[in-house]
Every structure is written in C-alpha cells, then in structure tokens.
Amino acid sequence: MADGSILPQKASKTELDRLRGAIERNLRDAALPDLSADNKFGMAYEAALLTAKVAVAVAGYRVRGQAAHATMFIALGLAMGPAVGQRVDYFDRCRRKRNALSYEYAGAATDAEAAEILEVAKRFRIEVEDWLASRRPDLAA
C-alpha cells in the first residue's frame, strides 16, 4: 500500500512453521471448556489473524504500522484474491468485536459467537494450507 503498511518480504519455512505452531496452540486453547466466551473468541480470532499472516507472507508481503489487524485482512484479500472476500468481511467484523472484548468491556462475545469463529478459523487454516501447497509446495506444512 502507498502508506507503507504492506511491504514486500520473502517468507521462510521456519517463519511459517512458527506461525503454524502458534495457530495450533490458539485453536487448542480456544476449545478449552473453562474459558470465558470472550477468551475463546479472542484466541480463535488470533488463530485466524495468524493464518492470514501466513497467506500474506506466502504472497510475499508483511504488514506493519497502525491498524495492523485491519490491514492484515485487507492484505489477505490482496494475497488470496476475491475468493476470500467473505472471509475478509467476517474477520473484520470479528476484529471489531475482539477490540471491544479486549479494550472496552467483558461479555462482548457470546458462546455461540465463540464457537462460530473457532469453527471458521479451523476451516480457514485448512483453506490457507491448501492454497499455500498449490502455490508454494516448498513452504507447505
């Protein structure tokens, strides 16, 4: 982007494997039964954000600066194309909810919302890994 928030960067297998480890951890943690809906939502959101980071890195970019989460989902659309448009919109709505539960008040997420984003994040991880394997098998899991 012209403002310098999306920059070129070559992805490494090591970097992607570290992100994969964090994604798996967050998905596991988001499924813990004793967590609040807010924390489940937040962990699943973080898994989705890191998955977007994988896709953006594979496309040859990184995100930096202010509003990095919002920019990451914009970059996701640029990286993977129009096929992920609905995902981008969904994750942007989740980003706003995550901001509310992280910075404004407890109880922002319902159990149903937490369960939904967890399932979407799991499917999204698979979609990105399939996309990655078809484009950059050298970086595949």
C-alpha positions as a printed Julia matrix, in Angstrom:
141×3 Matrix{Float64}:
   0.0     0.0    0.0
   1.12    3.53  -0.62
   1.24    4.32   3.12
   3.91    1.66   3.73
   1.68   -0.61   5.81
   2.1    -3.56   3.41
   5.7    -4.21   2.45
   7.43   -6.87   0.35
   9.07   -9.68   2.29
  10.15  -13.18   1.4
   8.58  -15.9    3.56
  10.72  -18.62   5.08
   9.63  -22.14   6.01
  10.93  -21.55   9.54
   8.79  -18.43   9.96
   5.71  -20.2    8.63
   6.26  -23.24  10.84
   6.5   -20.97  13.9
   3.24  -19.3   12.9
   1.65  -22.73  12.38
   2.66  -23.7   15.91
   1.06  -20.55  17.33
  -2.09  -21.12  15.25
  -2.45  -24.68  16.55
  -1.87  -23.55  20.14
  -4.51  -20.83  19.83
  -7.05  -23.2   18.26
  -6.44  -25.72  21.05
  -6.72  -23.04  23.73
  -9.9   -21.6   22.18
 -11.52  -25.02  22.62
 -10.79  -25.26  26.37
 -14.13  -25.71  28.14
 -13.42  -23.48  31.15
 -12.5   -20.34  29.22
 -14.95  -17.47  29.01
 -16.65  -16.83  25.68
 -14.58  -13.64  25.38
 -11.3   -15.52  25.76
 -12.39  -18.33  23.45
 -13.38  -15.74  20.86
 -10.09  -13.87  21.31
  -7.95  -16.99  20.94
  -9.83  -18.16  17.84
  -9.56  -14.65  16.38
  -5.8   -14.66  16.99
  -5.55  -18.03  15.21
  -7.4   -16.55  12.21
  -5.18  -13.46  12.24
  -2.03  -15.59  12.28
  -3.44  -17.73   9.47
  -3.99  -14.57   7.44
  -0.38  -13.66   8.22
   0.72  -16.99   6.73
  -1.18  -16.27   3.5
   0.16  -12.73   3.27
   3.73  -13.95   3.88
   3.41  -16.66   1.22
   2.22  -13.98  -1.21
   5.46  -12.11  -0.46
   4.33   -9.4    1.95
   4.24   -8.37   5.58
   2.05   -5.89   7.42
   3.29   -3.22   9.79
   2.23    0.01  11.45
  -1.0     1.38  12.84
  -4.18   -0.65  12.43
  -2.15   -3.77  11.64
  -5.06   -6.16  12.23
  -7.35   -4.31   9.83
  -4.53   -4.03   7.31
  -3.77   -7.75   7.64
  -7.26   -8.63   6.48
  -7.01   -6.15   3.59
  -3.69   -7.78   2.67
  -5.34  -11.21   2.9
  -7.77  -10.18   0.18
  -4.89   -8.95  -1.95
  -2.91  -12.14  -1.35
  -5.63  -14.71  -1.97
  -7.95  -12.73  -4.24
 -11.71  -12.29  -4.42
 -12.4   -15.87  -3.33
 -11.74  -14.85   0.29
 -13.85  -11.69   0.2
 -16.49  -13.06   2.57
 -13.78  -14.29   4.95
 -12.19  -10.84   4.94
 -15.53   -9.22   5.78
 -16.25  -11.77   8.52
 -12.83  -11.43  10.12
 -13.06   -7.65  10.01
 -16.35   -7.83  11.94
 -14.64  -10.19  14.37
 -11.75   -7.74  14.67
 -14.13   -5.04  15.89
 -15.71   -7.42  18.42
 -12.27   -8.52  19.59
 -11.36   -4.86  20.15
 -14.46   -4.46  22.32
 -13.71   -7.52  24.45
 -10.01   -6.68  24.74
 -10.25   -2.97  25.45
 -13.78   -1.98  26.39
 -15.86   -4.48  28.37
 -16.31   -8.08  29.46
 -19.07  -10.14  27.95
 -18.72   -8.83  24.4
 -18.75  -12.33  22.88
 -21.43  -14.97  23.3
 -20.79  -18.69  23.5
 -22.34  -19.07  20.03
 -20.04  -16.4   18.56
 -17.0   -18.02  20.16
 -17.97  -21.43  18.78
 -18.61  -19.96  15.34
 -15.28  -18.17  15.0
 -13.45  -21.25  16.26
 -15.01  -23.38  13.5
 -14.41  -20.68  10.87
 -10.78  -20.31  11.99
 -10.23  -24.08  11.74
 -11.68  -24.21   8.21
  -9.71  -21.1    7.23
  -6.45  -22.72   8.37
  -7.15  -25.69   6.1
  -8.09  -23.42   3.18
  -4.89  -21.42   3.53
  -2.72  -24.54   3.8
  -4.36  -25.97   0.66
  -3.87  -22.65  -1.16
  -0.25  -22.48   0.01
   0.52  -26.08  -1.07
  -0.82  -25.4   -4.56
   1.3   -22.25  -4.97
   4.41  -22.84  -2.88
   4.87  -26.54  -2.13
   8.34  -25.7   -0.79
   6.65  -23.81   2.08
   3.88  -26.36   2.75
   3.44  -27.91   6.18
